[in-house]
Amino acid sequence: MYWTILFVTSLIAALIFLQDLKDRAVTWFYFPVLAFMGIAAGFAEKTPLPAMAFHTLANLGFLLLQFALLTIYFRLRKGKLKIGWGDVLFLAATCFYFSPANFLLFYCLSLVFALVLHLSFAKKNATVPLAGLQSMFLVLFLVACKLTDHSTGNDDWIMNYL
């Protein structure tokens, strides 16, 4: 069952990647589908519903705090925060896939992944297709977790390394 969910997630991620790369805009419809696949993945991994709800709210809270601090920082510097709604909606949709520590790991690694790829292949001063690059990393991260038998809905495997 999980592999079917991962296949659908991969299709949605590919569509997000292609559309973001081509148009620097993504159809909003993909994000609720991606979120639904995250819920389905949680059920497939047998994560209890209260735990999934708590994890999602914690992850969304982290994102709200992050975006609030970024907004304040850019306003103080008299700059403009340049992040698209597609990027925000993508990150909100990924909150449904992960426990808090897994989400932080995914979030940080996906930003590094996007930065490295953008710096390696993009033209100078080009905008970053962040949602598209992070969607590809989402698939890689989920496959790696499944192949190594690490649950994305449980922080135990990460806590063992800390």
N, C-alpha and C positions, 0 to 999 in steps of 0.2 A: 504494500500500500504506500509506504513512504517513497519508494522509487517512482511511483506514478505521480505523486504530489511533486516530487523533485523535477520530474519531466515537465509538468505543466508550469512550474516555477521557472524552469529554464526557458521555456517558450516565451513566457511573459517577459523575462529578463532580456532575451534576445530582441524582442520587439522594442522594449524600452531603449536598449543600446542602439539599435539601428535608427530609431526615430530621433533620439537625442543627438547622435552623431551627425545625421543628415540635416535636421531642422533646428537643433538646439531648443527643442520643445517636445513635450511628450503628452499624448492624449491622456486626460485625467482618468479615463476608465480603467487603465491598467493597474492603478494603485489600489483600488478596493479589491480587485481580483488577487493582486499580490498579497494583500493583507489576509484575505480569506484563505489563501494557500498556506500562510503562516499559521493560522488557526488550525487548519486541517493537519499540518505537520505536527503541531503540538498534540493533537488527539492521536495521531499515528504513533507518536513517541510515548503515549500514555501519560502525558503531563496532566495533572489534575486541573480542572477549570479554575478554581480559586488561585492556584499558583500561576496559571497563564494570565489571568486578569491582573494579578499583582505585578508580574514581570512586565507586562505591556504598559501599565500605568507608571512604573518606575522608569522604564525606558523613555516613555513620552515626557515624563518630568525632567529627565536628563536633557532631552532635546530642547524643551522649552527654556530651561536654564541656560543652556549653551547659546541658543539663538538670542535670548534676552541680553546676555553678557556681550555677545558679538555686536548687537545693535547699539548698546550703550557705548562700547569701545569705538565703533565707527562714527557715532554721533559726536563723541568728544574730540575725535580727530578731524571732524568736519568732512568726513568721507561718506561714501555711500556703500552700504552692505550689498554686495553683488552676488546674491544667491537666488536662483530661480525657484518658483513654486514647485516645479517638478522635482527638484532636489529635496525640498522640504517634505513633499508628499511621499517621495520614495523612502526617505529615512523614517517617516511615520509608519509606513507600511511594513518596514523591516522590523519594527518594534514587536510585532506579533510572532516573530520567529525565535526570539532569543530570551534567555534569562539575562538579568542585568550584567553580570560579568562577561558572558558571551557577547552581549550587545556592545559593550565597551571595547572588547577585543576586535569584533567585526568592524565597528565604527573606525577605530584607529587604523587598523590594517587596510581597510578599504580606502581611507584617505591617502595613506602612503602609496598604495597601489595606483590610485588615480593620479597622484602627483608624479610618480615615476613614469607612468605611461605617457602622461601629457607632456612632460619635459623631454621625453625621448622621441616622440613622434609628431608633436604639434608644431605648427608654424608659430613664429614669434608673435606675441600679442593676441593669439587666438583664445577664444573663451573655452572653458573646460566643460566637456559634456559629463558633469559629475554623476548625475543619476545613471547615465548609461554605463560609465566605467564601474560605478559601485554595483550596478545590477549584475555585471559579469563577475565581479568579485563575490557577490552573494552566492552565485551558483558554485564557484570554486570552493568557497568556505563551507557550504552545506555538504558538498560531495566529500571534501576532506574530512569533515566531522563524521559523516556516515561511514566512510571507509576505515577510519581509525576507531570506530565504535564510541565516539564521544557524543553525548546528547547536547543539543543546542538549547534545550529547555531546562538544563540542570547545570549549576555552577560547580558541582563537586570536582570534575576533572581539572578545572582551572585552579580551584582552591588547593588542590594537592601540589601544584607547582609553586604556590606562594608560600 
